[in-house]
């Protein structure tokens, strides 16, 4: 195990290609999210009432899309921030980043599931579980960079309580997953509020 960790700690890779690849994946994800929004099919093209009813039935999908879009953009912004703190990339960071992006690319599925079955507690709670797991993966990537690859001049400004603060993310999503079994609207509200805790990256700690 020690030798394996040592191998992951090797490598002195450029960050540019990793950032470009990551940005491409995030761009594809937000594109896939909106593809689930389909124009309602009408029996009478001129019927305002029928179109209004069709749009009303699409409301859960719009809400699911909006929540996921904000969450993915929040991940992208914090991902951009944490990569800017790294002096270079090693193999461990590349693989942690790749696994994180792999599960980010899965986000459109629970989003579509929740939008299609907003009255099903399992569908709504699965969304929270997936988001919590994605947040844990981001925390792992963040910890690897901060403890192994952080630029020396930024080390003093690192918040020593950042890990504890970051755990509010997965706990918030898991709370939403649990609330979905009690009250579906409360689950949606919890999912909408949780990303607001990390809507901007953390400010560096004052080293003075």
PLY file of the C-alpha trace (Angstrom):
ply
format ascii 1.0
element vertex 208
property float x
property float y
property float z
element edge 207
property int vertex1
property int vertex2
end_header
0.00 0.00 0.00
2.83 2.39 0.88
4.54 1.71 -2.45
1.25 2.29 -4.29
0.77 5.65 -2.57
4.33 6.57 -3.44
3.62 5.82 -7.10
0.54 8.07 -7.03
2.69 10.80 -5.51
5.04 10.71 -8.50
4.78 12.76 -11.65
5.17 16.44 -12.34
2.38 17.07 -14.85
1.18 20.34 -16.32
-2.11 21.65 -14.99
-3.20 23.18 -18.30
-4.33 19.95 -19.91
-6.11 18.79 -16.75
-8.01 22.08 -16.54
-8.93 21.96 -20.23
-10.17 18.37 -19.97
-12.15 19.18 -16.81
-13.76 22.25 -18.36
-14.80 20.17 -21.36
-16.47 17.58 -19.13
-18.32 20.24 -17.14
-19.51 21.86 -20.38
-20.90 18.53 -21.61
-22.63 17.91 -18.28
-24.55 21.20 -18.27
-25.51 20.57 -21.89
-26.87 17.11 -21.08
-28.89 18.56 -18.21
-30.95 20.82 -20.46
-31.59 18.06 -23.02
-34.11 16.55 -20.60
-36.41 19.56 -21.12
-38.68 18.60 -24.01
-41.35 20.76 -25.60
-44.81 19.44 -24.62
-46.70 17.57 -27.32
-50.10 19.13 -28.00
-53.15 17.58 -29.62
-54.26 21.07 -30.59
-51.39 23.38 -31.49
-53.47 26.47 -30.84
-54.74 25.44 -27.40
-53.41 27.80 -24.73
-54.96 25.72 -21.95
-53.33 22.51 -23.16
-49.93 24.19 -23.52
-50.27 25.71 -20.05
-51.07 22.30 -18.60
-48.10 20.77 -20.41
-45.75 23.44 -19.08
-47.14 22.96 -15.56
-46.33 19.25 -15.74
-42.80 20.19 -16.81
-42.28 22.29 -13.67
-40.55 19.49 -11.68
-38.13 18.98 -14.58
-37.40 22.71 -14.75
-36.80 22.75 -10.99
-34.53 19.68 -11.13
-32.58 21.22 -14.02
-32.17 24.52 -12.18
-30.95 22.89 -8.96
-28.50 20.64 -10.80
-27.22 23.47 -12.98
-26.43 25.57 -9.91
-24.76 22.63 -8.18
-22.61 21.75 -11.21
-21.60 25.41 -11.67
-20.73 25.54 -7.97
-18.56 22.45 -8.39
-16.90 23.97 -11.47
-16.09 27.24 -9.69
-14.63 25.52 -6.63
-12.79 23.04 -8.86
-11.22 25.94 -10.76
-10.23 27.54 -7.45
-8.66 24.45 -5.93
-6.64 23.69 -9.07
-5.29 27.25 -9.00
-3.71 26.46 -5.62
-1.67 23.55 -7.00
1.92 24.05 -8.10
1.69 21.05 -10.44
-0.19 17.77 -10.82
0.89 14.28 -9.82
-0.65 10.94 -10.75
-2.77 10.83 -7.59
-4.35 14.17 -8.39
-5.04 13.15 -11.99
-6.84 9.99 -10.92
-8.80 11.68 -8.12
-9.81 14.37 -10.60
-10.82 11.76 -13.18
-12.96 9.82 -10.68
-14.58 13.07 -9.55
-15.40 13.96 -13.18
-16.70 10.45 -13.83
-19.33 10.83 -11.13
-20.04 14.41 -12.19
-20.94 13.03 -15.60
-23.50 10.79 -13.84
-25.39 13.83 -12.46
-27.81 14.12 -15.44
-29.26 10.69 -14.60
-30.52 11.39 -11.04
-31.56 14.86 -12.24
-33.74 13.34 -14.97
-35.05 10.69 -12.55
-36.08 13.30 -9.97
-37.67 15.48 -12.64
-39.61 12.58 -14.13
-40.80 11.16 -10.79
-40.93 14.11 -8.36
-43.53 12.33 -6.25
-41.35 9.25 -5.70
-39.25 9.50 -2.50
-36.66 7.04 -3.84
-36.08 9.13 -6.98
-35.76 12.35 -4.99
-33.55 10.85 -2.28
-31.22 9.22 -4.83
-30.44 12.71 -6.14
-29.20 13.74 -2.69
-27.10 10.61 -2.25
-25.39 11.16 -5.62
-24.67 14.81 -4.83
-23.33 13.91 -1.39
-20.99 11.32 -2.92
-19.81 13.82 -5.52
-19.07 16.31 -2.77
-17.04 13.71 -0.85
-15.00 13.06 -4.00
-14.36 16.79 -4.37
-13.25 16.96 -0.73
-10.80 14.11 -1.40
-9.37 15.98 -4.41
-9.21 19.19 -2.40
-7.39 17.49 0.48
-4.87 15.85 -1.86
-4.01 19.19 -3.45
-3.84 21.15 -0.20
-1.67 18.62 1.62
0.60 17.51 -1.22
0.61 20.03 -4.07
-0.24 23.43 -2.60
1.99 26.29 -3.73
4.42 27.10 -0.89
3.49 30.77 -0.85
-0.19 29.86 -0.28
0.34 27.30 2.48
0.20 29.86 5.29
-3.14 31.19 4.06
-4.77 27.75 4.10
-7.80 27.47 6.40
-7.04 24.68 8.93
-10.78 24.12 9.41
-11.62 23.82 5.72
-12.21 20.06 5.85
-14.72 20.36 8.70
-16.51 23.20 6.90
-16.60 21.21 3.65
-18.48 18.37 5.34
-21.53 20.64 5.53
-22.01 19.89 1.81
-22.52 16.11 1.92
-24.44 16.41 5.20
-26.81 18.93 3.59
-27.48 16.68 0.60
-27.97 13.64 2.83
-30.39 15.68 4.95
-32.34 16.42 1.78
-32.32 12.73 0.88
-33.72 11.88 4.30
-36.32 14.67 4.20
-37.57 13.37 0.85
-39.08 10.39 2.70
-40.93 12.74 5.05
-41.79 15.68 2.80
-40.85 15.89 -0.87
-40.98 19.72 -1.01
-38.60 19.90 1.97
-36.19 17.63 0.11
-36.23 19.94 -2.91
-35.75 22.99 -0.69
-32.77 21.40 1.05
-31.15 20.58 -2.31
-31.67 24.16 -3.48
-30.17 25.70 -0.32
-27.15 23.42 0.20
-25.04 24.65 -2.76
-25.51 28.24 -1.57
-23.13 27.41 1.31
-20.31 27.09 -1.23
-21.50 29.44 -3.98
-18.06 31.11 -3.86
-14.70 29.53 -2.93
-13.47 30.06 0.65
-11.48 33.21 1.33
-7.80 32.63 2.22
-7.03 32.90 5.92
-5.21 36.05 6.99
-1.65 34.97 7.76
-0.88 38.03 9.89
0 1
1 2
2 3
3 4
4 5
5 6
6 7
7 8
8 9
9 10
10 11
11 12
12 13
13 14
14 15
15 16
16 17
17 18
18 19
19 20
20 21
21 22
22 23
23 24
24 25
25 26
26 27
27 28
28 29
29 30
30 31
31 32
32 33
33 34
34 35
35 36
36 37
37 38
38 39
39 40
40 41
41 42
42 43
43 44
44 45
45 46
46 47
47 48
48 49
49 50
50 51
51 52
52 53
53 54
54 55
55 56
56 57
57 58
58 59
59 60
60 61
61 62
62 63
63 64
64 65
65 66
66 67
67 68
68 69
69 70
70 71
71 72
72 73
73 74
74 75
75 76
76 77
77 78
78 79
79 80
80 81
81 82
82 83
83 84
84 85
85 86
86 87
87 88
88 89
89 90
90 91
91 92
92 93
93 94
94 95
95 96
96 97
97 98
98 99
99 100
100 101
101 102
102 103
103 104
104 105
105 106
106 107
107 108
108 109
109 110
110 111
111 112
112 113
113 114
114 115
115 116
116 117
117 118
118 119
119 120
120 121
121 122
122 123
123 124
124 125
125 126
126 127
127 128
128 129
129 130
130 131
131 132
132 133
133 134
134 135
135 136
136 137
137 138
138 139
139 140
140 141
141 142
142 143
143 144
144 145
145 146
146 147
147 148
148 149
149 150
150 151
151 152
152 153
153 154
154 155
155 156
156 157
157 158
158 159
159 160
160 161
161 162
162 163
163 164
164 165
165 166
166 167
167 168
168 169
169 170
170 171
171 172
172 173
173 174
174 175
175 176
176 177
177 178
178 179
179 180
180 181
181 182
182 183
183 184
184 185
185 186
186 187
187 188
188 189
189 190
190 191
191 192
192 193
193 194
194 195
195 196
196 197
197 198
198 199
199 200
200 201
201 202
202 203
203 204
204 205
205 206
206 207
